[in-house]
Amino acid sequence: MNILSIFVALFGNTRSKIAFDLIVRQHNVFAILNAAERAVECGRTAITVVEFGVAAGAGLLNLCKISQKVTKITGVEIKVVGFDTGAGMPPPRDYRDHPDYYVTGDFPMTDFDALRGRLPANAQLIIGEISQTLPEFIATLSSSAPLAYIVLDVDYYWSSVECLKILAGPSDAYLPLVLLYADDVAYQDHNEWQGEMAAIGDFNKEHAMHKIGRLNNLSQARYFRNATWLTQMYAAHVLDHPRKALERVDGGTAMLGNLYLKWRLPVRQRPAGDNGANKKGRAISPAFSFFPV
C-alpha cells in the first residue's frame, strides 16, 4: 500500500490523492468533497462550511485551499466561514470544560491582520463571542448555499454547546446530512460527560429532528482504516429536511436477487455438432449460458 501511495502521490489526480489520504488535513478534504457531491445530488450549486475555533488560522486557510480544489472537481462553489474570539480560550466554567487539559488564554489568534489578508474572496472570519455572533449568521443561512460541513475545535463543553446551536436553524438551511469533525474526541480522557462529546449528547437530548451521530461505515470505505481522523467524523442528520419527505422517484421497483434459488436462463440453439464446449474445451452448463439469446 505504501508503494502504491507513492505512485498516487506522483501521478494521481486529486480524487485519488484524497482516497489515499495524501492531502494535508485528511478530514477536511474528505468532508468537503463528500459534502459537495451530496450538494450535487440535491441540486445545489453552492455550500457553506464552518470552522469553530480558528486560533492561528492554519485550519481555516486549509479549508480555503481545499475548497478551491473541490470546486474545480465538482463545480460546487464553497463559502468558508471561521469563528473565533481572537483572544484564546475563556476561563473554564466547570469540570465539563476539561480544566485539567486547557487554561485561560490557550490558542490565541496570533496575527489577525495577516490571517484576514490571506483569506480568499469566498472566505470570512467572524470575531467575537459565539453566543453573540452566531445567531446573526444563522439567519443568513439558506437553501441556496446550505450548511454542509462543520469543524468543531473549541475544546470546551460550554463553548461546544454554543457552537452546535448552528444546527438548530430551519431545516432547508442544511444539506440533509451535515458532516461534522469533532477535533478533541480522539483523546482517551475525553468522554461522554465532558467536552465536545458531552455537548453532542446534550444537543441530541434537546432536539427531536436534528440528531448528531458517528458517520457510519467510514473506515470500511477507506484504504487506511486505522487513521485517527476516522473516529472524529460525525454526521448531523436533518430528519425534517424537505428532501426526506419526498418519495423515491427513480421510476422502478427495487429488487433483490437470490443466488440460492435455481433458475434457468434461455439458451440459444447451438449449431448441429456443437456439444456445448467453450473454446477451452469445457462444457457449458445448460442452466447458465454465456450464449446471448
C-alpha positions as CSV (number, residue, x, y, z in Angstrom):
1,M,0.0,0.0,0.0
2,N,2.9,2.4,0.8
3,I,4.4,1.8,-2.7
4,L,1.1,2.4,-4.3
5,S,0.7,5.6,-2.3
6,I,4.0,6.9,-3.7
7,F,2.7,6.2,-7.2
8,V,-0.5,8.0,-6.5
9,A,1.3,11.0,-4.9
10,L,3.4,11.3,-8.0
11,F,0.9,10.6,-10.8
12,G,-2.6,10.5,-9.3
13,N,-5.3,13.1,-9.7
14,T,-6.9,15.0,-6.8
15,R,-9.6,12.4,-6.2
16,S,-7.1,9.5,-6.0
17,K,-4.9,11.6,-3.6
18,I,-7.9,12.2,-1.4
19,A,-8.7,8.4,-1.4
20,F,-5.2,7.7,-0.3
21,D,-5.1,10.3,2.4
22,L,-2.3,12.2,0.7
23,I,-3.7,15.8,1.1
24,V,-3.0,17.6,4.4
25,R,-5.8,17.5,7.0
26,Q,-7.5,14.5,5.5
27,H,-10.7,15.0,7.4
28,N,-11.2,18.4,5.7
29,V,-10.6,17.2,2.2
30,F,-12.8,14.1,2.6
31,A,-15.6,16.0,4.2
32,I,-15.6,18.9,1.7
33,L,-15.6,16.6,-1.3
34,N,-18.2,14.4,0.2
35,A,-20.4,17.4,1.0
36,A,-20.0,18.9,-2.5
37,E,-21.0,15.6,-4.0
38,R,-24.1,15.5,-1.8
39,A,-24.9,19.0,-2.8
40,V,-24.9,18.0,-6.5
41,E,-27.3,15.1,-5.7
42,C,-29.6,17.7,-4.0
43,G,-29.4,20.0,-7.0
44,R,-27.4,22.7,-5.1
45,T,-24.6,24.7,-6.8
46,A,-23.1,26.1,-3.6
47,I,-22.5,25.1,0.1
48,T,-21.2,26.6,3.3
49,V,-18.5,25.1,5.6
50,V,-17.7,26.5,9.0
51,E,-14.8,26.2,11.4
52,F,-15.3,27.0,15.1
53,G,-12.0,27.7,16.8
54,V,-9.7,29.3,14.3
55,A,-6.7,30.1,16.6
56,A,-3.7,30.9,14.5
57,G,-5.7,30.2,11.3
58,A,-3.9,27.2,9.7
59,G,-7.1,25.2,9.7
60,L,-9.1,28.0,8.1
61,L,-6.6,28.5,5.3
62,N,-6.5,24.8,4.8
63,L,-10.3,24.8,4.3
64,C,-9.9,27.6,1.8
65,K,-7.3,25.8,-0.2
66,I,-9.2,22.5,-0.2
67,S,-12.4,24.3,-1.2
68,Q,-10.8,25.6,-4.3
69,K,-9.6,22.1,-5.3
70,V,-13.1,20.7,-4.7
71,T,-14.8,23.4,-6.7
72,K,-12.6,22.5,-9.7
73,I,-13.6,18.9,-9.4
74,T,-17.4,19.3,-8.7
75,G,-18.3,22.8,-9.9
76,V,-19.8,23.5,-6.5
77,E,-19.0,26.9,-5.0
78,I,-17.9,26.8,-1.4
79,K,-18.3,29.5,1.2
80,V,-15.8,29.2,4.1
81,V,-16.5,30.9,7.5
82,G,-14.4,30.9,10.6
83,F,-15.5,31.8,14.1
84,D,-13.2,32.8,16.9
85,T,-13.0,35.3,19.8
86,G,-9.4,36.1,18.8
87,A,-8.4,36.1,22.5
88,G,-7.8,32.4,23.1
89,M,-9.8,30.2,25.4
90,P,-12.0,31.7,28.1
91,P,-11.9,30.6,31.7
92,P,-13.3,27.0,32.2
93,R,-16.8,27.1,33.8
94,D,-16.8,23.6,35.4
95,Y,-15.4,20.1,35.1
96,R,-17.2,19.6,31.8
97,D,-14.7,22.1,30.2
98,H,-11.7,19.8,30.9
99,P,-9.8,22.3,33.1
100,D,-7.2,19.6,33.5
101,Y,-6.4,20.0,29.8
102,Y,-6.9,23.7,29.0
103,V,-6.3,27.0,30.7
104,T,-7.5,30.6,30.1
105,G,-5.8,32.1,27.0
106,D,-4.8,28.9,25.3
107,F,-4.7,29.1,21.4
108,P,-5.0,32.8,20.8
109,M,-5.1,34.3,17.3
110,T,-1.5,35.5,16.9
111,D,-1.8,37.8,13.8
112,F,-5.4,38.8,13.0
113,D,-4.5,41.2,10.2
114,A,-2.1,38.8,8.5
115,L,-4.7,36.0,8.6
116,R,-7.5,38.1,7.3
117,G,-5.2,39.4,4.5
118,R,-4.6,35.8,3.3
119,L,-8.3,34.9,3.1
120,P,-9.7,34.4,-0.5
121,A,-12.9,36.1,-1.6
122,N,-15.0,33.1,-0.7
123,A,-13.9,33.1,3.0
124,Q,-15.0,35.1,6.0
125,L,-13.6,35.5,9.5
126,I,-16.0,36.4,12.3
127,I,-14.5,37.6,15.5
128,G,-16.4,37.8,18.8
129,E,-18.2,35.6,21.3
130,I,-20.1,32.8,19.6
131,S,-23.2,33.5,21.7
132,Q,-23.3,37.0,20.1
133,T,-22.1,36.4,16.6
134,L,-23.7,33.0,15.7
135,P,-27.4,34.0,15.8
136,E,-26.9,36.7,13.2
137,F,-25.0,34.2,11.0
138,I,-27.7,31.5,11.3
139,A,-30.2,34.0,10.0
140,T,-28.1,34.3,6.8
141,L,-28.1,30.6,6.0
142,S,-30.4,29.5,3.2
143,S,-31.0,26.6,0.8
144,S,-29.0,28.4,-1.9
145,A,-25.8,27.6,0.0
146,P,-26.8,25.2,2.7
147,L,-24.5,24.3,5.6
148,A,-22.7,21.2,4.7
149,Y,-19.6,20.7,6.9
150,I,-18.6,21.9,10.4
151,V,-15.2,21.8,12.1
152,L,-15.8,21.8,15.9
153,D,-12.5,22.7,17.6
154,V,-13.3,24.7,20.6
155,D,-12.3,22.1,23.2
156,Y,-14.7,23.2,26.0
157,Y,-18.1,21.7,26.7
158,W,-19.8,25.1,27.1
159,S,-18.2,26.5,24.0
160,S,-19.3,23.4,22.0
161,V,-22.9,23.8,23.3
162,E,-22.9,27.3,21.8
163,C,-21.4,26.2,18.5
164,L,-23.8,23.3,18.0
165,K,-26.7,25.8,18.0
166,I,-25.8,26.4,14.4
167,L,-27.7,23.1,13.7
168,A,-30.9,24.3,15.3
169,G,-32.0,26.5,12.4
170,P,-34.6,25.9,9.7
171,S,-34.2,22.5,8.0
172,D,-33.7,23.9,4.5
173,A,-30.7,25.8,5.6
174,Y,-28.7,22.5,5.7
175,L,-28.0,19.5,3.5
176,P,-30.0,16.5,4.7
177,L,-26.7,15.2,6.2
178,V,-24.2,17.7,7.6
179,L,-20.7,16.4,8.2
180,L,-19.1,17.4,11.5
181,Y,-15.5,16.9,12.6
182,A,-15.1,16.9,16.4
183,D,-11.4,17.6,16.9
184,D,-10.9,16.6,20.5
185,V,-12.9,13.4,20.8
186,A,-9.8,11.4,19.9
187,Y,-8.2,12.0,23.3
188,Q,-8.6,9.0,25.5
189,D,-9.5,11.1,28.5
190,H,-12.3,12.8,26.6
191,N,-15.7,11.2,27.2
192,E,-19.5,11.4,27.0
193,W,-19.7,13.6,30.2
194,Q,-17.1,16.2,29.3
195,G,-16.0,18.4,26.3
196,E,-17.4,18.0,22.8
197,M,-18.8,14.6,23.3
198,A,-20.9,15.8,26.2
199,A,-22.1,18.7,24.1
200,I,-23.2,16.4,21.3
201,G,-25.1,14.2,23.7
202,D,-26.9,17.1,25.2
203,F,-27.7,18.5,21.7
204,N,-29.4,15.2,20.8
205,K,-31.5,15.3,24.0
206,E,-32.8,18.7,23.3
207,H,-33.6,18.3,19.6
208,A,-36.1,15.9,18.2
209,M,-35.5,16.2,14.5
210,H,-31.8,17.2,14.2
211,K,-29.6,14.5,15.5
212,I,-25.8,14.0,15.6
213,G,-24.2,10.6,15.4
214,R,-21.0,8.9,14.3
215,L,-20.6,8.8,10.5
216,N,-21.5,5.2,9.6
217,N,-19.1,2.7,7.9
218,L,-16.5,5.3,7.2
219,S,-13.4,3.2,8.0
220,Q,-14.7,0.4,5.8
221,A,-14.8,2.8,2.8
222,R,-11.2,4.0,3.3
223,Y,-7.9,2.5,2.2
224,F,-6.2,3.5,5.5
225,R,-8.8,2.2,8.0
226,N,-6.8,2.9,11.2
227,A,-6.4,6.7,10.7
228,T,-7.4,8.6,13.8
229,W,-9.5,11.2,12.0
230,L,-12.0,8.5,11.0
231,T,-13.1,8.3,14.7
232,Q,-13.6,12.0,14.8
233,M,-16.1,12.3,12.0
234,Y,-19.8,12.7,12.8
235,A,-22.9,13.4,10.8
236,A,-25.8,15.7,11.7
237,H,-29.0,14.2,10.3
238,V,-31.7,16.7,9.5
239,L,-34.7,14.4,9.9
240,D,-37.2,17.1,8.9
241,H,-35.4,18.1,5.8
242,P,-37.7,18.7,2.8
243,R,-35.9,16.0,0.8
244,K,-36.6,13.4,3.4
245,A,-40.3,13.9,2.9
246,L,-40.1,13.0,-0.8
247,E,-40.8,9.6,-2.2
248,R,-38.2,8.0,-4.3
249,V,-38.9,8.7,-8.0
250,D,-36.4,6.7,-9.9
251,G,-39.1,5.0,-11.9
252,G,-38.7,1.5,-10.8
253,T,-39.2,-1.1,-8.0
254,A,-36.1,-2.1,-6.0
255,M,-35.5,-5.8,-6.4
256,L,-33.1,-8.3,-4.7
257,G,-31.7,-11.3,-6.4
258,N,-31.3,-14.8,-4.7
259,L,-28.4,-16.9,-5.9
260,Y,-29.7,-19.8,-3.8
261,L,-32.8,-20.2,-5.9
262,K,-32.4,-22.4,-9.1
263,W,-33.5,-20.6,-12.2
264,R,-32.6,-21.1,-15.8
265,L,-31.6,-18.6,-18.4
266,P,-32.8,-19.0,-22.0
267,V,-30.1,-20.8,-24.2
268,R,-29.6,-20.0,-27.8
269,Q,-30.0,-23.0,-30.2
270,R,-26.5,-24.3,-30.9
271,P,-25.5,-25.4,-34.4
272,A,-25.6,-29.2,-35.2
273,G,-22.5,-31.0,-33.9
274,D,-21.9,-28.3,-31.2
275,N,-21.5,-30.2,-27.9
276,G,-21.7,-27.1,-25.7
277,A,-18.0,-26.8,-25.1
278,N,-16.4,-23.4,-25.0
279,K,-13.1,-22.5,-26.7
280,K,-11.1,-24.1,-23.9
281,G,-12.9,-27.4,-24.2
282,R,-15.0,-27.0,-21.0
283,A,-18.7,-27.9,-21.3
284,I,-21.1,-25.0,-20.6
285,S,-23.9,-25.9,-18.2
286,P,-27.4,-25.7,-19.8
287,A,-28.6,-24.0,-16.6
288,F,-26.4,-21.0,-17.2
289,S,-25.2,-20.0,-20.6
290,F,-23.0,-17.3,-21.9
291,F,-24.6,-17.6,-25.3
292,P,-26.7,-14.4,-25.9
293,V,-30.4,-15.0,-26.6
